[in-house]
């Protein structure tokens, strides 16, 4: 954190137009090491200390001097004037002791007062009292010193002066009716500001040093300080954190204070106008979860519904669990967990999902939620609100059983790519149950344009098959072409279709296991990787993952494996990557929903016939994070050898032609769109019309 001079300060701030706390006071306190403050009565001094920035201010050795006022009787003031300081001090002590006790007995101010007491006791806050001396023609004794002046100082000698009607509040809320306006002068902003700042600084020093005419400044009475110290908070930092929470009410819709972005707001509006049914098609990393949380909070907090949140795997289960706990706690929501190692739901599910006054939510893995055991125990009805993350998974033959009209009323699906590739039946089932994909869709291109996702450079690397792999490819392609031709002429031989499918799978494995991918990984990472960067390398399977890890190790590069069969703690691996950087080599378990926003580089070795996996793997690295201005995606694109087969047959190879087509589209939205031109040339040379093949592919379900 820099000094005060790095702040772009205005000359004045006015409540209603400005947030004085967020725009001025807190930024200054986060950079200052000293604060001088003249306030009204001593009671007001409690307001200046318990701000969110206080903890760090104190840890930096910050010091606060507070000059407050007190009212004495005419006799006491006269005694002070005549030099009878002991008599005046006794009266001052009595008044101050009363003030301290009143403050500590105040139901609202007691806790912040104990924090102030702890800071006084530790020497972080120093108090003095200012008394106005009456003139020869002024018999009033109830006048007080009421100048509202503040001065921030930093370690570089810069200072910021503010004056006006500002009263801080111990809860740190700027819009409470007491923050009105302030004028500001900064020592580094030109001669006029410097002169104003110096004048006010000298003024405060004269006040504090008891050198100002018509004013007497006395130490804060020891008897009152002792009473104060007795009440000092034992752990003022913990008390500060606790009292700030209830005093800062959450912004509507989210306790963390997040606001819906335009596409999220429009998505929910579209969902509401569609009878609270539909699928949000938002790009990976563009806020599907937060949008759903907003809908869940409304359903539980205002409509009295029960929510059932379904997620595809254990990793997402853990992320959703944490998110729901943090964002529904203020509503008093109780969460029942089902799946991912939680098994006690069977005894409670029916009662939990029945209508009732308690705010309840069920979080379940898709495997558990689709089971007969789970579905039969649901107290189904229009009061049950279904939220399905990665909703395309529900379209598989096994998981479709959960899409039962009798079980749910409102329903919200989430997916970057809701249509199921090569599965018209599953897609139709999803669209029918959820009542369509909501408009407007929010694509990866939209998200990059709006800076919701990180701009990226795309660097495709073409991979050629080895001679033996190319020969196997040609052999399989020829056989596929021959069998396809037989089917086209009306051949209905038993098992012909299944035989073609098996051959397609075999040919796909040739591409997936292309030997050149491993040395490509070593070449890219040896050339590009720098210490502190965060890389994910996507592999096709465990065999390839191990080969890549071994090859990288041989090249002097340490890599951390990440896969479902690993003995290591996968969460710890991701935490290490996030905090320290490095190279994580992963397979399928990082495709959906796993958040590692700090990742800046990806190398995609995995080939897939599923368009969704293409989008997810490349989009994973585009999530925004602090200090992340640009992402880099390296892509291994296998170019198959030419085979003399009918043009229509080649289109049946989605793992090569479809992937190349999608790579061209991805490249067009990169910050280096020239990469798309190179890929288009490759497509033309291979005889591929990439525009017709973007959605070519098929699903790979895991129903077991």
ABEGO torsion letter per residue (X at the ends): XBBAAABBBBABBBBGABBAAAAAAAAAAAABABBBBBBBBAAAAAAAABBAAAAAAAAAGBBBBBBBBBBBBAAAAAAAAAGBAAAAAAAAAAAAAAAAAAAAABAAAAAAAAAAAAAAAAGABBBBBBBBBBBAABABAABBBABBBBBBBBAAGBBBBBBEABBBBAAGBAAAGABABBBBBBAABEAAAAAAAAAAAAAAAAAAAGABBGBBBBBBBAAAAAAAAAABBABAAAAAAAAAAAABBBBBGBAAGBBBBAAAAAAAAAAAAAGGBEBBBBBBGAGAAAAAAAAAAAAAAAAGBBBBBBBABAAAAAAAAAAAAAAAAAAGBBBBBBEGGBAAAAAAAAAAABBEABBBBBBBBAAAAABAAAAAABBBEAABBBBBBGAAAAABAAAAAABBAAABBBBBBBBABABBBGBAAAAAAAAAAAGEBBOBBBBAAAAAAAGABBBBBBBBBBBBBBAAAAAAAAAAAAAAAAAAAAAAAGBABBGAAAAAAAAAAAAAAAAAABAAAAAAAAAAAAAABBBGBBBBBBBABAAAAAAAAAAAAAAGBBBBBBBAABABBAAAAAAAAAAAEEBBBBBAAAABGBBBAABABBBBABBBABAAAAAAAAAAAABBBBGBABBBBBBBBBBBBBBBBBAAAAAABAAAAAAAAAAAAAAAABABAAAAAAAAAAAAAAGBBAAAAAABEBBBBBAX
